[in-house]
Amino acid sequence: MGRLFDEFTVGQRFETPSRTITEADIGTFAGLTGDYNPVHTDEVFAAATGFGGRIAHGPMGIGIAFGLASRLDLIDGTVVALLGVTWDFKAPMRPGSTIRAMIEVVEARNVSNPAHGLLGLSIALVDENDKALQEGNARLLMRKTRHEKAKWGSV
C-alpha cells in the first residue's frame, strides 16, 4: 500500500529499480497508441535520421517512469488523482537502454479538502550511464488516510 500524504516531506528522494527498453515495449506502445512513426518502427528509415537508429516513443517514458515509481509502492492506493504533468525530452531512449527514475518531493501542501494533500514530484528518467533522457514534474492529489477497502500489504 502506498504512502499517505503526511508520510512525504519536501526534499525526500527516491531511486527506482531499473528496466531495459525492449523491442516488445516499442511495438506494444506503437500498437496501443497507433503511432507507427518510422523513427520508432523502421530501422532503415531511422538510421538515416539524426537519431542514427530507432528510438522509443517519447511519451512511453512518462508511463514507464510512473510504472517504475509504482515498484517503490509510493502512491499505489493512496493517490486520488494525477493533477498535471510537465515533461521535457532531453535525449532519445533506444531499444536496449536500461532506465530508472530519480524522484524528489518538491512540494507538499494542504488543500481545501482536509482528507487530501497536494504532492509535487520532480522526476528524472536516466539511463545506465546516469544521462537524463527525460525530466518533468507531476502534481498529485494524495490521501491523508487509507481507503477503508484498500487493504493489500497489511495483515
Beta strands, then each sheet from edge to edge (+ up, - down):
strand 1: 13-15
strand 2: 19-20
strand 3: 79-89
strand 4: 98-110
strand 5: 116-126
strand 6: 132-143
sheet 1: 1+ 4- 2+
sheet 2: 1+ 4- 5+ 6- 3+
end
